[in-house]
Amino acid sequence: MTPPIKFFRAIIRCSKKMIKAGRGKTIDAVREVLDPPDVDMHALLQMRARANRSLDQVLGITSTFASEDERTHEEDIGRVERLLSVVNLETTGWRRLVKVADRSVFHFLPTSSCEFATFIRCVTFHTWVVGVLNPDDPHNRELQHVDLTVEQITNAIFEFSEHGQTNVSPTQIHNILGQWVTGREDDPDYRAINLVFPLYDKLWRLVAATVICAQRYPVSRNPLLDFCENPTRRQFAISMGGSGDPSAADVVNEVLRLYPPIEQISRPYGLPRWQAMLKCHVQTADIKAVQEYDEGGSRMPEPREFMPERWQNEIKPAMFAFGEGKLRCPAHGWVPAAAALIAAKVMDGIDGVRLRMERPSGGGDTRYNWEGWTVRRVR
């Protein structure tokens, strides 16, 4: 018989192989995880709901991200599409959103100093709720302090997103969001948290990463500031510089490529036991890793360097930051321009004269490129 120690070592080696086999890093493997062939919509929703079980358990989210129901999915997709159609570029709602983003930045600028991430979370949340979720408010009113502040609510959502739990009760979160999100007259029983998470949580991370890239890589600043002055669809897509200079769209796409808001997406497949032993019960799409390749499957030159001009190549980088297939994020066409707008307004507000951004004191690697940065008032 095999001695017990050797037996358990064999089990560990087998488990490592299974885990490795369950991680997709090639374009075809990622597509198979996110949009597997011959799998119907109900099964896809079931897989996602299993992976997101804590959304309902901790935050009380009942949207399609935590539901297996196809009707719920169709209704939620419709809600998002209707909301974003009102604030799409070139619409009256977009012009209103530009003003809301501007006011949000100046509302949350610190009197002395604050954590950069906290500032971005507040600005993005305020812009999302006032500018998108409350489209019929003609006065663009600021969110009033109730039981908790915007900072406390956004910190609670961040804690949940990072650690799967938060000290703020779901009841508190629901009550406060219910008071702040007023644009639900047609469906007052629909929980406001469903309209906030996860879209806001991913949007603020993209905004934060974009601002930091603009600080670190000067090639990114002018396209974003040009878009700040002229926030139109055409300006978003073109470069005001010379040939080869990136546009604001190129900058945001490169941020999404290097710093996707979701680095990995897992799907727990309901496979028979014998198949699970061969193909790993949980399949993971490694979004960050696969985006080092172009659409043709070739690894790009210097894939870990920030190079927005690569988006002007005929063969574009692979992009899975919004998912793939039937469950692709319905906001994928709107988010890049919205993130560029908020990031540009932040850069305009932190002008380097009255306020400036300060780098973290330590030089070590961090999980997120915005960790440790602060905003400080100079005078």
C-alpha positions in Angstrom: 0.0 0.0 0.0 1.0 3.6 -0.6 2.2 5.2 2.7 -0.2 7.9 3.9 2.2 10.8 3.4 2.9 9.7 -0.2 -0.8 9.3 -0.8 -1.6 12.9 0.4 1.3 14.3 -1.6 -0.2 12.6 -4.7 -3.5 14.2 -3.9 -1.9 17.7 -3.6 -0.1 17.2 -6.9 -3.3 16.2 -8.6 -5.2 19.1 -7.1 -2.6 21.6 -8.4 -2.9 20.1 -11.9 -6.7 20.4 -11.7 -6.5 24.1 -10.6 -4.0 24.9 -13.3 -6.2 23.2 -15.9 -9.1 25.2 -14.7 -7.5 28.6 -15.4 -7.9 30.0 -18.9 -5.2 32.3 -20.1 -5.5 31.9 -23.9 -8.2 33.7 -25.9 -10.0 30.4 -26.8 -9.9 29.2 -23.2 -11.2 32.4 -21.9 -14.1 32.5 -24.4 -14.9 28.9 -23.5 -15.2 29.9 -19.8 -17.2 33.1 -20.4 -19.3 31.9 -23.3 -19.2 28.1 -23.4 -20.6 26.5 -26.5 -23.8 24.5 -26.2 -24.7 26.0 -22.8 -28.1 27.7 -22.7 -28.9 31.0 -20.9 -30.4 29.5 -17.8 -27.2 27.4 -17.2 -25.0 30.4 -17.7 -27.1 32.4 -15.2 -27.0 29.6 -12.8 -23.2 29.4 -13.0 -22.9 33.2 -12.4 -25.4 33.2 -9.5 -23.4 30.4 -7.8 -20.2 32.4 -8.0 -22.0 35.6 -6.7 -23.9 34.0 -3.9 -22.5 36.4 -1.4 -24.1 39.4 -3.2 -27.5 38.3 -1.9 -26.3 37.0 1.4 -24.3 40.0 2.5 -25.7 43.0 0.6 -29.1 41.8 -0.3 -28.6 42.1 -4.0 -31.4 40.5 -6.0 -30.4 41.5 -9.5 -29.4 39.2 -12.4 -25.8 39.0 -10.9 -27.2 36.9 -8.1 -30.2 35.3 -9.8 -30.7 32.3 -12.0 -34.0 33.6 -13.4 -34.0 34.5 -17.1 -36.9 37.0 -16.8 -35.0 38.8 -14.0 -32.0 39.0 -16.4 -34.0 40.4 -19.3 -35.6 43.0 -17.0 -32.3 44.1 -15.5 -30.6 44.4 -18.9 -33.5 46.5 -20.0 -33.2 48.8 -17.0 -29.5 49.4 -17.6 -30.0 50.0 -21.3 -32.8 52.5 -20.6 -30.8 54.4 -18.0 -27.7 54.6 -20.2 -29.6 55.6 -23.3 -30.6 58.8 -21.5 -27.0 59.7 -20.7 -25.4 58.5 -23.9 -22.9 60.9 -25.6 -24.5 63.8 -27.5 -27.7 63.6 -25.5 -29.2 66.2 -23.2 -28.6 63.7 -20.4 -24.9 63.5 -21.2 -24.5 67.3 -21.1 -26.2 67.2 -17.7 -23.9 64.4 -16.6 -20.9 66.5 -17.5 -22.1 69.3 -15.2 -22.8 66.7 -12.4 -19.3 65.3 -12.7 -17.8 68.7 -12.5 -19.8 69.6 -9.4 -19.1 66.2 -7.8 -15.3 66.8 -8.1 -15.4 70.2 -6.4 -17.9 69.0 -3.8 -15.5 66.3 -2.5 -12.1 68.1 -2.9 -10.4 68.0 0.5 -9.9 71.0 2.8 -6.5 69.6 3.7 -5.8 66.1 2.4 -7.5 62.7 1.9 -6.8 59.3 0.4 -7.0 59.4 -3.4 -9.1 56.2 -3.6 -11.7 57.5 -1.1 -12.0 60.7 -3.1 -12.5 58.9 -6.3 -15.1 56.6 -4.8 -17.1 59.5 -3.5 -16.9 61.5 -6.8 -17.8 58.5 -8.9 -20.7 57.4 -6.7 -22.1 60.9 -6.6 -21.8 61.3 -10.3 -23.4 57.9 -10.9 -26.4 58.4 -8.5 -27.1 62.1 -9.3 -26.2 62.1 -12.9 -27.4 58.6 -14.0 -29.9 57.2 -11.5 -31.7 60.4 -10.8 -32.2 61.7 -14.4 -35.4 63.7 -13.7 -33.9 65.9 -10.9 -33.7 69.3 -12.7 -31.6 70.8 -9.9 -28.9 68.1 -9.8 -29.1 68.2 -6.1 -26.2 66.9 -4.0 -26.8 63.8 -1.9 -27.7 64.9 1.6 -26.2 63.4 4.7 -28.6 61.0 6.3 -27.6 58.2 8.7 -24.4 57.6 6.8 -22.3 59.8 4.5 -21.3 59.1 0.9 -17.9 58.2 2.1 -19.2 55.7 4.6 -21.5 54.0 2.1 -18.7 53.8 -0.6 -16.3 52.5 2.0 -18.8 49.8 3.0 -19.2 48.7 -0.7 -15.4 48.7 -1.1 -15.0 46.5 2.0 -17.5 44.0 0.7 -15.9 44.0 -2.8 -12.5 43.3 -1.3 -13.3 41.1 1.7 -16.8 39.7 1.1 -18.2 41.4 4.2 -18.9 44.8 5.7 -19.7 46.2 9.1 -22.6 48.2 7.7 -25.9 46.3 7.8 -27.8 45.7 4.5 -30.8 47.4 6.1 -28.8 50.6 6.6 -27.5 50.5 3.0 -30.9 49.8 1.5 -32.6 52.6 3.5 -30.0 55.2 2.6 -29.8 54.3 -1.1 -33.6 54.2 -1.2 -33.6 57.9 -0.1 -30.8 58.9 -2.5 -31.9 57.0 -5.6 -35.2 58.8 -6.4 -35.6 57.9 -10.1 -37.5 54.6 -9.4 -41.1 55.9 -9.7 -42.0 53.2 -12.3 -40.6 50.4 -10.1 -40.4 51.7 -6.4 -40.0 48.2 -5.0 -36.9 47.5 -7.0 -33.9 47.7 -4.6 -31.6 50.6 -5.2 -28.5 48.6 -4.4 -29.2 46.6 -7.6 -28.6 49.8 -9.6 -25.4 50.7 -7.7 -23.5 47.4 -7.4 -21.6 46.1 -9.3 -21.6 48.8 -12.1 -20.5 51.7 -9.8 -17.9 49.5 -8.1 -16.2 48.7 -11.4 -16.6 52.3 -12.7 -14.7 54.0 -9.9 -11.8 51.5 -10.1 -11.4 52.3 -13.8 -11.6 56.1 -13.1 -8.9 55.8 -10.4 -6.6 53.7 -12.6 -7.0 56.2 -15.4 -6.1 59.2 -13.3 -3.0 57.4 -12.0 -1.9 56.4 -15.5 -2.3 60.1 -16.5 0.0 61.1 -13.6 2.6 58.5 -14.5 2.5 58.6 -18.3 2.4 62.2 -19.7 1.2 60.9 -23.1 -2.2 60.3 -21.5 -2.8 63.7 -20.1 -3.6 65.8 -23.1 -6.1 63.4 -24.7 -8.1 63.4 -21.4 -7.9 67.1 -20.8 -9.0 67.8 -24.4 -12.0 65.5 -23.8 -12.6 67.5 -20.6 -12.9 70.7 -22.6 -14.9 69.1 -25.4 -16.7 66.0 -24.1 -18.1 64.8 -27.4 -18.1 61.4 -29.1 -15.8 62.7 -31.9 -13.3 64.2 -29.4 -13.3 60.9 -27.4 -12.2 59.0 -30.5 -9.7 61.3 -32.1 -6.3 62.7 -31.1 -5.5 66.4 -31.2 -1.7 65.6 -31.4 0.4 64.4 -34.2 0.2 61.1 -36.0 0.5 58.2 -33.6 -0.6 60.1 -30.6 -3.4 58.4 -28.6 -7.0 59.5 -28.2 -8.9 59.5 -24.9 -10.5 56.2 -26.1 -7.0 54.7 -26.6 -6.0 55.8 -23.1 -9.0 54.2 -21.4 -8.8 51.0 -23.4 -5.1 50.6 -22.4 -6.1 51.2 -18.8 -8.8 48.5 -19.1 -6.2 46.2 -20.7 -3.6 46.6 -18.0 -5.9 47.2 -15.0 -9.2 45.4 -15.7 -11.7 46.1 -12.8 -12.2 42.3 -12.6 -8.9 40.5 -13.1 -10.4 37.0 -13.0 -13.9 35.6 -13.6 -14.8 32.2 -12.2 -17.6 30.0 -13.2 -18.5 26.9 -11.1 -19.6 24.3 -13.7 -22.1 21.7 -12.6 -20.1 18.8 -14.1 -20.6 15.1 -13.3 -18.0 14.0 -10.7 -15.9 12.1 -13.2 -15.7 15.1 -15.5 -14.9 17.5 -12.6 -11.9 15.3 -11.7 -10.6 15.9 -15.3 -11.7 19.5 -15.9 -11.8 21.2 -12.5 -15.1 22.0 -11.0 -14.4 25.8 -11.0 -13.2 27.3 -14.3 -11.4 30.7 -14.2 -10.9 33.2 -17.0 -7.7 35.1 -16.3 -8.7 38.4 -17.8 -5.5 40.3 -16.9 -3.2 37.6 -18.4 -5.1 37.0 -21.6 -5.1 40.8 -22.4 -1.3 40.5 -22.9 -2.2 39.0 -26.3 -3.7 40.6 -29.4 -6.9 39.5 -31.1 -5.0 37.1 -33.3 -3.6 35.3 -30.2 0.0 36.5 -30.5 1.7 37.9 -27.4 2.2 41.7 -27.9 5.5 43.5 -27.6 6.1 44.8 -24.0 2.6 43.6 -22.9 3.0 44.9 -19.3 3.9 48.4 -20.4 1.4 51.2 -20.6 1.3 52.0 -24.4 -2.1 53.5 -25.5 -0.8 53.9 -29.0 -1.0 50.2 -29.5 -4.8 50.6 -29.9 -4.1 52.3 -33.3 -2.6 49.2 -34.7 -4.6 47.2 -37.3 -4.7 44.2 -35.0 -6.0 45.4 -31.6 -5.2 43.9 -28.2 -7.6 41.3 -26.9 -10.3 42.8 -24.6 -12.3 40.8 -22.1 -12.7 43.5 -19.4 -16.5 43.5 -19.9 -16.8 39.8 -20.2 -17.8 37.9 -23.4 -20.9 36.4 -25.0 -24.4 36.4 -23.7 -23.4 37.8 -20.2 -21.2 40.6 -21.5 -21.7 43.8 -19.4 -24.5 45.8 -21.0 -22.7 49.0 -20.2 -19.5 48.1 -22.2 -20.2 50.8 -24.8 -20.8 53.6 -22.3 -18.4 53.0 -19.5 -15.1 54.0 -21.2 -16.3 57.5 -22.1 -17.9 58.0 -18.7 -14.7 56.9 -17.0 -12.7 59.3 -19.2 -15.1 62.1 -18.4 -14.9 61.7 -14.6 -11.1 61.1 -14.7 -10.7 64.3 -16.8 -12.8 66.3 -14.4 -10.7 65.0 -11.5 -7.5 66.0 -13.3 -8.9 69.4 -14.0 -9.9 69.9 -10.4 -6.5 68.7 -9.0 -4.6 71.4 -10.9 -1.2 71.1 -9.3 -1.4 74.6 -7.9 -4.1 74.7 -5.2 -4.3 70.9 -5.0 -1.9 68.2 -6.0 -1.5 64.4 -6.0 1.2 62.8 -4.0 2.8 59.5 -4.7 3.0 56.8 -2.0 6.2 57.0 0.1 7.1 53.3 -0.3 8.4 52.0 -3.6 7.1 48.4 -3.4 4.6 46.8 -5.7 0.9 47.1 -4.8 -2.2 45.2 -6.0 -3.7 48.4 -7.5 -1.9 51.2 -9.2 -3.8 53.8 -7.1 -2.9 52.4 -3.6 -1.2 54.8 -1.3 -1.8 58.0 -3.4 -3.2 61.1 -1.6 -4.8 64.4 -2.6 -3.4 67.4 -0.7 -4.4 71.0 -0.7 -1.4 73.2 -1.1 -2.9 76.6 -0.4 
